[in-house]
């Protein structure tokens, strides 16, 4: 399985960026993934994130590895848009840490679950022969 990694730092901090890359590569190795590219943003730049999104749409990449979902956008709507774009092209998001680190991530998880629940409800026939009168 091929994956790209995305790392983000609010300010130039090469130690933090190097640690994120090491964590992502360790995660990839542990889960049998091959990292094909590493994308980076520092500050308000989003060229790295856009590069990662472009790469997963044009290549046979099936995963995006990040250390923290908070780096995917500074606004809630940005997070949802990125998660939706990745979902639409069949790319899984892998987070290296074992815990939710922000309320934004908790909200994203809730939104994803609500979306899955809505899809399930739409796929179940309504008013069909399942009911017992």
FIMIGU-640019 format. One record per atom (N, C-alpha, C): residue in one letter; chain; atom name; z, x, y. Coordinates in steps of 0.1 Angstrom, whole numbers, plus 2048, in hexadecimal, padded with zeros to 3 digits. Example, Ala and Ser with C-alpha at 12.3 -4.5 7.8 and 13.67 -1.06 7.14 Angstrom:
! residues 2
+---+---+----+-----+-----+-----+
| r | c |  a |   Z |   X |   Y |
+---+---+----+-----+-----+-----+
| a | A |  N | 84E | 884 | 7C7 |
| a | A | CA | 84E | 87B | 7D3 |
| a | A |  C | 84E | 884 | 7DF |
| s | A |  N | 847 | 880 | 7EA |
| s | A | CA | 847 | 889 | 7F5 |
| s | A |  C | 84F | 881 | 800 |
+---+---+----+-----+-----+-----+
//
This chain:
! residues 133
+---+---+----+-----+-----+-----+
| r | c |  a |   Z |   X |   Y |
+---+---+----+-----+-----+-----+
| x | A |  N | 800 | 808 | 7F4 |
| x | A | CA | 800 | 800 | 800 |
| x | A |  C | 800 | 809 | 80C |
| x | A |  N | 7F7 | 806 | 816 |
| x | A | CA | 7F6 | 80D | 822 |
| x | A |  C | 7FE | 806 | 82D |
| x | A |  N | 804 | 80E | 836 |
| x | A | CA | 80C | 809 | 841 |
| x | A |  C | 80A | 812 | 84D |
| x | A |  N | 80D | 80C | 859 |
| x | A | CA | 80E | 814 | 865 |
| x | A |  C | 81C | 812 | 86A |
| x | A |  N | 820 | 81C | 872 |
| x | A | CA | 82E | 81B | 878 |
| x | A |  C | 82C | 81A | 887 |
| x | A |  N | 836 | 813 | 88C |
| x | A | CA | 837 | 812 | 89B |
| x | A |  C | 845 | 816 | 8A0 |
| x | A |  N | 845 | 81F | 8A9 |
| x | A | CA | 852 | 823 | 8AE |
| x | A |  C | 852 | 821 | 8BD |
| x | A |  N | 85E | 81E | 8C3 |
| x | A | CA | 85F | 81B | 8D1 |
| x | A |  C | 86C | 821 | 8D7 |
| x | A |  N | 86B | 825 | 8E3 |
| x | A | CA | 877 | 82A | 8EA |
| x | A |  C | 875 | 826 | 8F9 |
| x | A |  N | 880 | 820 | 8FE |
| x | A | CA | 880 | 81B | 90C |
| x | A |  C | 87E | 827 | 916 |
| x | A |  N | 882 | 833 | 912 |
| x | A | CA | 881 | 83F | 91A |
| x | A |  C | 87C | 84A | 911 |
| x | A |  N | 876 | 854 | 917 |
| x | A | CA | 872 | 860 | 90F |
| x | A |  C | 87E | 866 | 908 |
| x | A |  N | 87E | 865 | 8FB |
| x | A | CA | 889 | 86A | 8F3 |
| x | A |  C | 883 | 86F | 8E5 |
| x | A |  N | 87E | 87B | 8E5 |
| x | A | CA | 877 | 880 | 8D9 |
| x | A |  C | 880 | 880 | 8CD |
| x | A |  N | 88D | 882 | 8CE |
| x | A | CA | 896 | 882 | 8C3 |
| x | A |  C | 896 | 874 | 8BD |
| x | A |  N | 897 | 86A | 8C5 |
| x | A | CA | 898 | 85C | 8C0 |
| x | A |  C | 88A | 858 | 8BA |
| x | A |  N | 87F | 85C | 8C0 |
| x | A | CA | 872 | 859 | 8BA |
| x | A |  C | 870 | 860 | 8AD |
| x | A |  N | 874 | 86D | 8AC |
| x | A | CA | 873 | 874 | 8A0 |
| x | A |  C | 87B | 86D | 895 |
| x | A |  N | 887 | 869 | 898 |
| x | A | CA | 890 | 862 | 88F |
| x | A |  C | 88A | 855 | 88A |
| x | A |  N | 884 | 84E | 893 |
| x | A | CA | 87D | 841 | 88F |
| x | A |  C | 872 | 844 | 885 |
| x | A |  N | 86A | 84E | 888 |
| x | A | CA | 85F | 852 | 87F |
| x | A |  C | 864 | 856 | 871 |
| x | A |  N | 86F | 85E | 871 |
| x | A | CA | 874 | 863 | 864 |
| x | A |  C | 87A | 857 | 85C |
| x | A |  N | 880 | 84E | 863 |
| x | A | CA | 886 | 842 | 85C |
| x | A |  C | 87A | 839 | 856 |
| x | A |  N | 86F | 838 | 85E |
| x | A | CA | 864 | 830 | 859 |
| x | A |  C | 85D | 837 | 84D |
| x | A |  N | 85C | 844 | 84E |
| x | A | CA | 855 | 84B | 843 |
| x | A |  C | 85E | 84A | 836 |
| x | A |  N | 86B | 84C | 838 |
| x | A | CA | 875 | 84B | 82D |
| x | A |  C | 874 | 83D | 827 |
| x | A |  N | 873 | 833 | 82F |
| x | A | CA | 872 | 825 | 82A |
| x | A |  C | 865 | 823 | 822 |
| x | A |  N | 85A | 829 | 828 |
| x | A | CA | 84D | 828 | 821 |
| x | A |  C | 84D | 82E | 813 |
| x | A |  N | 853 | 83A | 813 |
| x | A | CA | 854 | 841 | 806 |
| x | A |  C | 85C | 839 | 7FC |
| x | A |  N | 867 | 834 | 800 |
| x | A | CA | 870 | 82C | 7F7 |
| x | A |  C | 869 | 820 | 7F2 |
| x | A |  N | 860 | 81A | 7FA |
| x | A | CA | 85A | 80E | 7F6 |
| x | A |  C | 84B | 80F | 7F2 |
| x | A |  N | 847 | 81C | 7EF |
| x | A | CA | 83A | 81E | 7EA |
| x | A |  C | 82E | 81C | 7F3 |
| x | A |  N | 831 | 81E | 800 |
| x | A | CA | 826 | 81C | 80A |
| x | A |  C | 822 | 82A | 80F |
| x | A |  N | 815 | 82A | 814 |
| x | A | CA | 80F | 836 | 81A |
| x | A |  C | 80E | 833 | 829 |
| x | A |  N | 814 | 83B | 831 |
| x | A | CA | 812 | 83A | 840 |
| x | A |  C | 805 | 840 | 844 |
| x | A |  N | 7FC | 838 | 84A |
| x | A | CA | 7EF | 83D | 84E |
| x | A |  C | 7EE | 841 | 85C |
| x | A |  N | 7F7 | 83B | 865 |
| x | A | CA | 7F7 | 83E | 873 |
| x | A |  C | 805 | 83B | 879 |
| x | A |  N | 808 | 842 | 883 |
| x | A | CA | 815 | 840 | 88A |
| x | A |  C | 811 | 83D | 899 |
| x | A |  N | 816 | 831 | 89E |
| x | A | CA | 814 | 82D | 8AC |
| x | A |  C | 821 | 82E | 8B3 |
| x | A |  N | 820 | 832 | 8C0 |
| x | A | CA | 82C | 834 | 8C8 |
| x | A |  C | 82A | 82E | 8D6 |
| x | A |  N | 835 | 828 | 8DB |
| x | A | CA | 835 | 824 | 8E9 |
| x | A |  C | 842 | 829 | 8EF |
| x | A |  N | 841 | 82D | 8FC |
| x | A | CA | 84D | 831 | 904 |
| x | A |  C | 84D | 829 | 911 |
| x | A |  N | 858 | 824 | 914 |
| x | A | CA | 859 | 81C | 920 |
| x | A |  C | 852 | 80E | 91F |
| x | A |  N | 84B | 80B | 929 |
| x | A | CA | 844 | 7FE | 929 |
| x | A |  C | 836 | 7FE | 923 |
| x | A |  N | 832 | 809 | 91F |
| x | A | CA | 825 | 80B | 919 |
| x | A |  C | 824 | 802 | 90C |
| x | A |  N | 819 | 7FC | 90A |
| x | A | CA | 817 | 7F4 | 8FD |
| x | A |  C | 80A | 7F8 | 8F7 |
| x | A |  N | 805 | 804 | 8FA |
| x | A | CA | 7F9 | 809 | 8F4 |
| x | A |  C | 7FB | 80C | 8E6 |
| x | A |  N | 806 | 812 | 8E2 |
| x | A | CA | 809 | 815 | 8D4 |
| x | A |  C | 80A | 808 | 8CC |
| x | A |  N | 811 | 7FE | 8D1 |
| x | A | CA | 812 | 7F2 | 8C9 |
| x | A |  C | 804 | 7EB | 8C8 |
| x | A |  N | 7FC | 7EB | 8D2 |
| x | A | CA | 7EF | 7E6 | 8D1 |
| x | A |  C | 7E7 | 7EE | 8C7 |
| x | A |  N | 7E8 | 7FB | 8C7 |
| x | A | CA | 7E1 | 803 | 8BD |
| x | A |  C | 7E5 | 800 | 8AF |
| x | A |  N | 7F2 | 7FD | 8AD |
| x | A | CA | 7F7 | 7F9 | 8A0 |
| x | A |  C | 7F1 | 7EC | 89C |
| x | A |  N | 7F1 | 7E2 | 8A5 |
| x | A | CA | 7EB | 7D5 | 8A2 |
| x | A |  C | 7DC | 7D6 | 89F |
| x | A |  N | 7D5 | 7DE | 8A7 |
| x | A | CA | 7C7 | 7E0 | 8A5 |
| x | A |  C | 7C4 | 7E7 | 897 |
| x | A |  N | 7CD | 7F0 | 893 |
| x | A | CA | 7CB | 7F7 | 887 |
| x | A |  C | 7CD | 7EE | 87B |
| x | A |  N | 7D7 | 7E5 | 87B |
| x | A | CA | 7D9 | 7DC | 870 |
| x | A |  C | 7CE | 7D2 | 86F |
| x | A |  N | 7C7 | 7CF | 87A |
| x | A | CA | 7BC | 7C5 | 879 |
| x | A |  C | 7AF | 7CB | 874 |
| x | A |  N | 7AD | 7D8 | 876 |
| x | A | CA | 7A0 | 7DE | 872 |
| x | A |  C | 7A1 | 7E6 | 865 |
| x | A |  N | 7AD | 7EA | 861 |
| x | A | CA | 7AE | 7F2 | 855 |
| x | A |  C | 7B5 | 7EA | 849 |
| x | A |  N | 7B5 | 7F1 | 83E |
| x | A | CA | 7BC | 7EA | 832 |
| x | A |  C | 7CB | 7ED | 832 |
| x | A |  N | 7D1 | 7EB | 83D |
| x | A | CA | 7DF | 7ED | 83F |
| x | A |  C | 7E6 | 7E0 | 83B |
| x | A |  N | 7F1 | 7E1 | 833 |
| x | A | CA | 7F8 | 7D4 | 830 |
| x | A |  C | 806 | 7D4 | 835 |
| x | A |  N | 80B | 7DF | 83C |
| x | A | CA | 818 | 7DF | 841 |
| x | A |  C | 81A | 7E6 | 84F |
| x | A |  N | 823 | 7E1 | 857 |
| x | A | CA | 827 | 7E7 | 863 |
| x | A |  C | 836 | 7EB | 861 |
| x | A |  N | 839 | 7F7 | 863 |
| x | A | CA | 847 | 7FC | 861 |
| x | A |  C | 84D | 7FF | 86F |
| x | A |  N | 859 | 7F9 | 872 |
| x | A | CA | 860 | 7FC | 87E |
| x | A |  C | 86F | 7FE | 87B |
| x | A |  N | 876 | 804 | 884 |
| x | A | CA | 884 | 806 | 882 |
| x | A |  C | 88C | 7FA | 888 |
| x | A |  N | 886 | 7F3 | 891 |
| x | A | CA | 88D | 7E8 | 898 |
| x | A |  C | 882 | 7DF | 89D |
| x | A |  N | 883 | 7D2 | 89A |
| x | A | CA | 87A | 7C8 | 89F |
| x | A |  C | 87A | 7C7 | 8AE |
| x | A |  N | 885 | 7CB | 8B5 |
| x | A | CA | 886 | 7CA | 8C3 |
| x | A |  C | 87B | 7D2 | 8CB |
| x | A |  N | 875 | 7DC | 8C4 |
| x | A | CA | 86B | 7E4 | 8CB |
| x | A |  C | 85D | 7DC | 8CB |
| x | A |  N | 85C | 7D1 | 8C5 |
| x | A | CA | 84F | 7CA | 8C4 |
| x | A |  C | 84C | 7C2 | 8D1 |
| x | A |  N | 856 | 7C2 | 8DA |
| x | A | CA | 853 | 7BB | 8E7 |
| x | A |  C | 860 | 7B9 | 8EF |
| x | A |  N | 85E | 7B8 | 8FC |
| x | A | CA | 869 | 7B7 | 905 |
| x | A |  C | 86D | 7A8 | 907 |
| x | A |  N | 864 | 79F | 904 |
| x | A | CA | 867 | 791 | 905 |
| x | A |  C | 866 | 78A | 8F8 |
| x | A |  N | 86D | 77F | 8F6 |
| x | A | CA | 86D | 777 | 8EA |
| x | A |  C | 85F | 773 | 8E6 |
| x | A |  N | 857 | 76F | 8F0 |
| x | A | CA | 849 | 76A | 8ED |
| x | A |  C | 841 | 776 | 8E8 |
| x | A |  N | 843 | 782 | 8ED |
| x | A | CA | 83C | 78E | 8E8 |
| x | A |  C | 83F | 790 | 8DA |
| x | A |  N | 84B | 78F | 8D6 |
| x | A | CA | 84F | 791 | 8C8 |
| x | A |  C | 848 | 787 | 8BF |
| x | A |  N | 849 | 77A | 8C3 |
| x | A | CA | 842 | 770 | 8BB |
| x | A |  C | 833 | 772 | 8BA |
| x | A |  N | 82D | 776 | 8C5 |
| x | A | CA | 81E | 778 | 8C4 |
| x | A |  C | 81B | 784 | 8BB |
| x | A |  N | 823 | 78F | 8BB |
| x | A | CA | 820 | 79A | 8B3 |
| x | A |  C | 822 | 796 | 8A4 |
| x | A |  N | 82D | 790 | 8A1 |
| x | A | CA | 830 | 78C | 893 |
| x | A |  C | 825 | 782 | 88E |
| x | A |  N | 821 | 779 | 897 |
| x | A | CA | 816 | 770 | 893 |
| x | A |  C | 809 | 777 | 890 |
| x | A |  N | 806 | 781 | 899 |
| x | A | CA | 7F9 | 788 | 897 |
| x | A |  C | 7FA | 790 | 88A |
| x | A |  N | 805 | 796 | 887 |
| x | A | CA | 806 | 79E | 87A |
| x | A |  C | 805 | 794 | 86E |
| x | A |  N | 80C | 789 | 86F |
| x | A | CA | 80B | 77F | 865 |
| x | A |  C | 7FD | 77A | 862 |
| x | A |  N | 7F6 | 778 | 86D |
| x | A | CA | 7E8 | 772 | 86C |
| x | A |  C | 7DF | 77C | 865 |
| x | A |  N | 7E1 | 789 | 866 |
| x | A | CA | 7D8 | 792 | 85F |
| x | A |  C | 7DE | 797 | 851 |
| x | A |  N | 7EA | 791 | 84D |
| x | A | CA | 7EF | 794 | 840 |
| x | A |  C | 7F7 | 7A0 | 840 |
| x | A |  N | 7FD | 7A5 | 84B |
| x | A | CA | 805 | 7B1 | 84B |
| x | A |  C | 814 | 7AE | 84B |
| x | A |  N | 81B | 7B4 | 842 |
| x | A | CA | 829 | 7B3 | 841 |
| x | A |  C | 830 | 7BC | 84B |
| x | A |  N | 83B | 7B7 | 851 |
| x | A | CA | 843 | 7C0 | 85A |
| x | A |  C | 84F | 7C5 | 852 |
| x | A |  N | 851 | 7D2 | 852 |
| x | A | CA | 85C | 7D8 | 84B |
| x | A |  C | 865 | 7DF | 855 |
| x | A |  N | 872 | 7DB | 854 |
| x | A | CA | 87C | 7E1 | 85D |
| x | A |  C | 885 | 7EA | 855 |
| x | A |  N | 886 | 7F6 | 85A |
| x | A | CA | 88D | 801 | 853 |
| x | A |  C | 89C | 7FE | 852 |
| x | A |  N | 8A2 | 7F8 | 85C |
| x | A | CA | 8B0 | 7F6 | 85C |
| x | A |  C | 8B4 | 7EA | 854 |
| x | A |  N | 8C0 | 7E9 | 84F |
| x | A | CA | 8C4 | 7DE | 846 |
| x | A |  C | 8CA | 7D3 | 84D |
| x | A |  N | 8CB | 7D3 | 85A |
| x | A | CA | 8D2 | 7C9 | 861 |
| x | A |  C | 8CA | 7C4 | 86D |
| x | A |  N | 8CC | 7B8 | 871 |
| x | A | CA | 8C6 | 7B3 | 87D |
| x | A |  C | 8CD | 7B9 | 889 |
| x | A |  N | 8C6 | 7BF | 892 |
| x | A | CA | 8CC | 7C7 | 89D |
| x | A |  C | 8CC | 7BF | 8AB |
| x | A |  N | 8C6 | 7B4 | 8AB |
| x | A | CA | 8C6 | 7AD | 8B8 |
| x | A |  C | 8C4 | 79E | 8B6 |
| x | A |  N | 8C8 | 797 | 8C1 |
| x | A | CA | 8C6 | 788 | 8C0 |
| x | A |  C | 8B7 | 785 | 8C0 |
| x | A |  N | 8AF | 78D | 8C5 |
| x | A | CA | 8A0 | 78B | 8C5 |
| x | A |  C | 89C | 78A | 8B6 |
| x | A |  N | 8A0 | 794 | 8AE |
| x | A | CA | 89D | 794 | 8A0 |
| x | A |  C | 8A2 | 788 | 899 |
| x | A |  N | 8AE | 784 | 89C |
| x | A | CA | 8B3 | 778 | 895 |
| x | A |  C | 8AB | 76C | 899 |
| x | A |  N | 8A7 | 76B | 8A5 |
| x | A | CA | 89E | 760 | 8A9 |
| x | A |  C | 890 | 761 | 8A3 |
| x | A |  N | 88B | 76D | 8A1 |
| x | A | CA | 87E | 76E | 89A |
| x | A |  C | 87F | 769 | 88C |
| x | A |  N | 88A | 76D | 885 |
| x | A | CA | 88C | 769 | 877 |
| x | A |  C | 88D | 75A | 877 |
| x | A |  N | 894 | 754 | 880 |
| x | A | CA | 895 | 745 | 880 |
| x | A |  C | 888 | 73F | 883 |
| x | A |  N | 880 | 744 | 88C |
| x | A | CA | 873 | 73F | 88F |
| x | A |  C | 86A | 740 | 882 |
| x | A |  N | 86A | 74B | 87C |
| x | A | CA | 862 | 74D | 870 |
| x | A |  C | 866 | 743 | 865 |
| x | A |  N | 873 | 741 | 863 |
| x | A | CA | 878 | 738 | 859 |
| x | A |  C | 874 | 729 | 85C |
| x | A |  N | 875 | 726 | 869 |
| x | A | CA | 871 | 718 | 86D |
| x | A |  C | 862 | 716 | 86B |
| x | A |  N | 85A | 721 | 86D |
| x | A | CA | 84C | 720 | 86B |
| x | A |  C | 849 | 71E | 85C |
| x | A |  N | 850 | 726 | 854 |
| x | A | CA | 84E | 724 | 845 |
| x | A |  C | 852 | 716 | 840 |
| x | A |  N | 85D | 711 | 846 |
| x | A | CA | 862 | 704 | 842 |
| x | A |  C | 858 | 6F9 | 846 |
| x | A |  N | 852 | 6FB | 852 |
| x | A | CA | 848 | 6F1 | 857 |
| x | A |  C | 83B | 6F2 | 84E |
| x | A |  N | 837 | 6FE | 84A |
| x | A | CA | 82C | 6FF | 841 |
| x | A |  C | 82F | 6F8 | 834 |
| x | A |  N | 83B | 6FA | 82E |
| x | A | CA | 83F | 6F4 | 822 |
| x | A |  C | 83E | 6E5 | 823 |
| x | A |  N | 844 | 6DF | 82E |
| x | A | CA | 844 | 6D1 | 830 |
| x | A |  C | 835 | 6CB | 831 |
| x | A |  N | 82C | 6D3 | 837 |
| x | A | CA | 81F | 6CE | 838 |
| x | A |  C | 817 | 6CE | 82B |
| x | A |  N | 81B | 6D7 | 822 |
| x | A | CA | 814 | 6D8 | 815 |
| x | A |  C | 819 | 6CE | 80B |
| x | A |  N | 824 | 6C8 | 80D |
| x | A | CA | 82A | 6BE | 804 |
| x | A |  C | 824 | 6B0 | 808 |
| x | A |  N | 81D | 6A9 | 7FF |
| x | A | CA | 817 | 69C | 802 |
| x | A |  C | 822 | 692 | 806 |
| x | A |  N | 820 | 68B | 811 |
| x | A | CA | 829 | 681 | 816 |
| x | A |  C | 826 | 673 | 811 |
| x | A |  N | 830 | 66C | 80E |
| x | A | CA | 82F | 65E | 80A |
| x | A |  C | 828 | 65D | 7FD |
| x | A |  N | 828 | 667 | 7F5 |
| x | A | CA | 821 | 667 | 7E8 |
| x | A |  C | 829 | 661 | 7DD |
| x | A |  N | 825 | 664 | 7D1 |
| x | A | CA | 82B | 65E | 7C6 |
| x | A |  C | 838 | 664 | 7C1 |
| x | A |  N | 83C | 66E | 7C9 |
| x | A | CA | 849 | 675 | 7C6 |
| x | A |  C | 855 | 66C | 7C8 |
| x | A |  N | 854 | 662 | 7D1 |
| x | A | CA | 860 | 65A | 7D4 |
| x | A |  C | 862 | 650 | 7C9 |
| x | A |  N | 86F | 64D | 7C7 |
| x | A | CA | 873 | 642 | 7BE |
| x | A |  C | 878 | 636 | 7C6 |
| x | A |  N | 872 | 62B | 7C3 |
| x | A | CA | 876 | 61F | 7CB |
| x | A |  C | 880 | 617 | 7C3 |
+---+---+----+-----+-----+-----+
//
